[in-house]
């Protein structure tokens, strides 16, 4: 339900909706083209994100639509399973999000390691940069991330040998330059006309004025692009690889949306996000996108921050932005056909650069090296393998790091020279620290009593418990003086 608004609030929301529409338009088209699907499918997802998700409860100011963060995964899914299976994947992901939100799992997505999420976005950013570098020259990119990197010298050679490719690349590079320099203009200019739209518009104008022979966006028509999945397509849900893609879509889209919600909440002082309801809203939107055969959606921080900074006060602004996208797609579809593909590739290369936290890497390494390693491993794994396997690798490493850090144990040995040797263990004794514990204990002399105090341990797992009991038994058999234990193991041994 939309709220009743005063004229002043209505004016603010109306103005904000136009700003968000201008930001969303080139991104919707660019994400679709980079994903290997018709450009109109990106607009459909943006429309659903505005009109459907916009009216649902959850977060009042964040804006949903196709995101650069899912581009790589969507492209892989389309290439592997075909575009007809995309609707099934997105629909299944939406249903799972609805169920998770209903079961109150929304808040738990905030427990995902920030380093893994940053690494995921960095990996996506790197794949976007390397992949769209080829698209900027109207050239076909290699399939895998490593092949894209290895092929960069060949890309330089192709650009030098092919004047058409070099021209297209120059248009893409010019688009990136406008995006970088646009924020340096006076605020009254940069706020009225968003950088992505200005960059694409200038590239399109230059292409038309100079009659450049470069690739343009292919237009099919809004309704012709809608490809609802047939009943036969749902048989693909028995495919293990496709199910893995569904899980990846669900986890990544949900995590990105809810992290975005947390970031947007810090930008305004209005109502806070209900994470469970927001997860259900995202699920409803993805279910509708799946039925229409469109791209998956997430909440997008770029559009959301633009919405807040433009002065939006209620959800009306995001709903209206969906209405403007619908009107544009219905009334001016031919306008898409004049946009150079190289310009959209430049927009995504710029978006990919913003996904990689270059400025944060050195401070993170200095303060939290473990987190920096998790981030780097996740990003490299995504580039080397694929999105799903890279995120799983990052999550496993984050869990292993946490287990290692929480299993810290301190061993204090007090040796007076003649009396008993006092050994006190504090912290968490787990199997991960067992080699260190046993090395210390086995190095103690056997000709003097040993007083082993375990009362300071907060946690003692079964592996350590058994090992300490066995060590004590061996020491008592081999040595002339006994081991006296105090704490949990002593009670167990008795």
N, C-alpha and C positions, 0 to 999 in steps of 0.2 A: 504494500500500500504506500502511495506517495503522500507526504505530509502536506498540510495546508500552509501556504507561504504568504508572507507579507509582500507587498510590491518590491520593497528593497531587497529582500532575500531572493525573490524570483529573478530580479535583474542580475544579481550576482551569479546565481546558478545558470541563467541563460548565457551570460558572457563566458563563464567557465566551460560550459558545454561546447561552445564554438572553439575554444582554445584546445580542449581535449580532442575534439574531432579533427582539427588540423594536425595535431601531433599523431593521432592514431592512423590517419589515412595512409601515409606512406609506409608506416611500419606494418600495417595489416597486409598491404600488397607485397612489400619486401619479404616478409616472413613466408608468405605463401609461395612466392617464386623460388626462394631459397630452399623451401621444403619439397620442391618438385611437384607441386599441385597447381591447378588454375588459380590465378590471382583473386578471382571472386570468392574462393573459399576462405581466404583470409578476411575479406570484408564480412562474410556471413558470420564468422566467429566473433568479429568485433561487434556486429549487430546484436547477436545473442548475448554477448557479454554486457552490452549496455542495457538492452531492453528487458531481457529475462533476469539475469543476475542482478541488474540494477534495482529492480523492485523488491528483491528478496532481502530478508533481514540478515545481519551479519556485521559487515563493515559499511558505514554510510558513505565514505568518501573515496575508497579505493576503486579503481577502474579495471575491468577484466577484458581480455581479448587474446589474440594469438601472440605468443611471446618468443623472442629470439632464443630464450633458454631451452625451448623444446624443438628448435629447428632441426638440429642434428638428429635427434631421435626420430622425429617425424620423417625426415628424408630416408633414414635407414629402414624404417618400417614400410614406407611406400616402395622402396627398391626391393625389399625382401618379400613382402606379402602382397603387394599391389595396392592400388588406390582404392579398390572396392572393399578391401579389408580395413581401411582406415576408419570408416564409420563404426565397424564392430569394435575396434580397439578403443576408440574414444567413448562409445556408448558404455562398454563394460567398465572403463575407468570411472565414468561418471556415476554409474550405479554403485561401485565400490565406495566412492567418496560419499555418496548419500548414506550408505550403511554405516561407514565409519563416523560420520557426523552424528547420525542418530544414536550411535553407541557411545557418544561423548569422547571420541578419540582425537578431536580437533586440538585440544590443548596439549596432547602428548607429542604432536609434531614439533612443538617448540623444544623438545628434548633432543632433537637431532643435532649432532655436533656442528657448531658454526663453521669449524674448519672444513668439514666435509661439504657443507653447502657452498662455502667460498671456493673450495677446490672444484666442485661440480660446475659452478658458474665460470671459473677460470678455464676449465677444460673445454666447456662449450664455447667460450670466447676464443680460445686458440683454434679450435676446429673451424669456427666461423671465419676467423681472420684468414687462415690458410686456404679454406675452401672458396670463400668469396673473392680472394685475390685472383683466382682463375676466372670467375664470373665477371670481374671487372674488365677483363680482356676478351669477353665473349668466347672463352675457351672452356672446354669440359674439364672438370676437376677429377683427379684420381679418386678411387672409392675410399680407401682407408686414410686415417689421419697421418700415419707414417709415410704413406705414399705421397700425400699432399706435400709434406715437408721435403721429402726426397726429390720431388719434382719441381721445386722452386727454381733451381738453376735452369732447368729446361723451360720453365715459364719465361724467364728473362730472355732466353734465346728466341722463343716464339714471338715475344713482343718486339724484339729487335728485327726479326725477319718479316713480320706481317704488319703492314701499315694500318690495316683495319683494326687488328687487335690492339695496336698501340694507341689508336685514336679512341677506342672504347675505354681502354685503361686510363687514358688522360681524362676522360669524362668522369670516371669513377674517382680518380684522385682529386679532381676538382671538387667533386661532391664532398669528399672528406675534408678538404681545405675549408669549404664554406661552413661545414658543421663545427670545425674547430674554431674558426674565427668569428662565427656569428655571435657568440656570447660576449665578444669584446665590443660589440656595437652598443650604442646607448640603450638603456633598458626600455625606453618607450618604443623602440623598434623591435628589439629581440622578444619582447613579451607579446606584442601584437601578432607577429608572424613567427611561429615556431621554427627552429633551425632545420629539422628534417624536411618540412614542407618547403621552406625557402631553398634548401639545397637541391631537392628534386626538381622544383619548379625552374630554377636557374639552369640546371643540367638539361632539362627538357627544352627550355627555350633556346639554349645554345645549340642543341642538336637540330632543332627546326631551322634556326636562322642560317646555320652553316651547312645545312643539308647533309649531315653526317650519316654515313652508311653504317649504322651499328644496330644491334638487336634491340627490339622493342618488346614490351610486355604483350603476350598473346591474350586476346580477349575472346571469351566464349559466350558471355552473357550470364546474368545472375542466375536465372532459373535453369539454364542449360548446365550450369556447373554443379547443381545440387544432385548428388548421387546417393540416395538412401541405400543402406545395405539390404540385400535380398535375404530371404530365408536361408538360401544355400550358403551365404557368407558366414552365417553363425556356426556352421560346422567347423570353421577354422579355429574356434575356441578350444577344440581338442588338440591343437598344435601347441606343443610345449614352448617352442620359441615365441609364438604369438602371445601366449600367456605371460611369458617373461616380459614382453613389451608392454602388456597391459599393466603389470605390476610397476614397471619403470615409469610409465606415464602417470600412474596414480601417485606414487611416492614423490616424484619430482614436482609434478604440478601442485600437489597439496602442500609440500614443504615450501615451494617458492611463493605460493599464494599467502600462506600464513606468516611467513617471514616478512613478506611485503606488508601485510596487515599490521604487524608489530612496528615496522618502520613508519608507515603512514600515521599510526596513532601518535607517534612522537612529533609529527608535523603540525598537529592541530589540537585544540582543547575541547573538541566536541565529544560525542558519545564514543566510548571505547568499543573495540571489536568483540563480538561474541564468537569465539573461534569455532565452536561446534556448528553454529548456524552458518557461519561463513563457509565452512567446509561443505555443508549441505547445499549452500547456494552455488558453489563451484561445481558440485556434483550434478545439480540440476542443469546448469549451463552446459556442462560437457555431455550430459545425456541428450540434450536437444541438439547439440552440435553433432553427436554421433548419429542421431536419426537423420540429419541432413547431409551426412557424409563430409562434414567440414573439419577444419583443424581443431585440435584440442586447445583449451584456454587455461590461462592462469590469471591471477591478479598481476598487473604489470606496474612496477614501481615508477617507471618513466611517466606513464599517463596519470598515475595516481598523484604523484608529486605535482605534475602540471595542473591537475584538478584543484589541489589544495592551494597552490600558489596563485592560481587565477581567481581565488576568492570564493570557491564553492562552499556552501553551507549545509546542503542536504543531498540526498541521493538523486534529486531531480536532475542535477547536472550530468550524471553519468547515464541516466536514462535518455536524456535529450541527445547526448553524443551518439548513442546508438541509433536514434531516429535520424540524425543528420547522415550517418553512414548508410542507412537504408535508402534515404532519398537520393544520395549521390549514386549508389550502386544501381538504383532503378532508373534514374533520369539521365545520368551521364556516364554510362558504361564505356562508351567509345573513348572517353578521356584517358582511360587506362592504357589504351593502345599506343599512345604517343610517348609514354614514359620509357626512357632507356633502361634496359636491364642493368647496365653498368652503374647507373646512378643508384639504383636500389641496392646493388652489391656494395657500393661505397657506404651507404647508410648502415648496412649490416656489419661491415668491417669496423666502422666507428663504434657500433654497438658492442661488437666483440671486444674491442680494446677496453671499453668501459667495464666489461665483465671481469677482466683480469685485474686484480688489486695490486698493481705495480707499486704504488706508494706505500702500501701496508706491509709488503713482504719483509723489508729490512727491519722495521720496528718489531714485527711479529717474531722474526728469527732471534732478535736480541732478548725479547721478554718471554716468549713461549715457543721454544724450539720444537717441542713435540707437536704443537699445533701447526707450525709451519711445515713440518715433515708430512703430516696428514694432508694438508692442503696440496702440497706439491705432488705427493704420490697419487692423490685422487685425480688431479688435473692431468698428469702424465698418463695414468692408466686409461682415462677417457680418450686421450689422443691416440694411444697405442692400440686400444681394443675397441670398445664402444661405450655408450652412455651407461647402460645397466651394469656391465661388469666393472666399469670404473667406479661407480658409486658404491657398489658392493665392496670392492677392494678398500675404498676409503672408510666405509662404515666398520669393516672388520679391523682395520688398522686403528681406528679411533677407539674401538672397544678394547683392543689389545693394549693400547697406550694407557687407557684409563685403568685397566686391570693392573698394569705394571706400576703405575703411580700410586694407586691405592693400596698396593701390597708392600709398602715401605715398612721395613723392620729395622730397629736399631739394636745392636748387640753391644752391651757394655761389660767389659771384663775387668774385674778388680782383683789384682794379684798382690797380696802383701808380702810374698816371698816365703813364708813359713806356714801360715794358716791355710785354711781352705780357700780355693779360688771361687770368687763370687761372679756369676754370670747372670745378667738381667736382660731379658728380651722385652722390648716394647714396640707397639705399633700393630701391624697386621702381618701375621706369618702365613703366607700361602706358598703353594708349590713353586711359584715363580721365583721366590727368594730362598728356596730350599738349598740349592748348591752353596750359597753364601753362608747360610746358617751352619750346615754340616762341615764346611771347610774350616770355619772358626772353631767349632767344638772339637773336631778331630785333631786340631793342632794343639789342644791343651795337654799338659803332662798327665800321665796316668798314675803317678806315684803320690798324688795328693788328692784330698777330698774336693769334690766339685759341688758347689751349691748353685743349682740352676733355678732361677726365679722366673716363672712364666706368668705371674699375676698381673704384669703390666700390659699383656697382650689384649688388644681389643677384639681381635679375630684370630682364630687358629683353625686352619682347614684340616681335613682328614689326612691328607698326604703328609703335612708337617707333624701332625699328632703321631702318626705311625712311625715316621722316621725318627723322631725324638725318643720315642719309647724303645725302638730297636737300638739306637745309638747308646742309650743308657744301659740296656741289657748287655751289649757287647763290651762297653767300658767296664762294667762291673765284673765281667768274666775275665777280662784281660788284665785289668789293673789291680793294684793292691789296696786302693782306696775307693769307696763307693761314691756314686752320684746321688745327691739328695735333691729331689725336685719338689718345687712348690708351684701350685697352679693346676690347670685343667688336666695336663698330661699325667701329673702325679696321681691325681684322683683316678684317672682311667687305668693307670698301671696297677694301682692297688686293687 
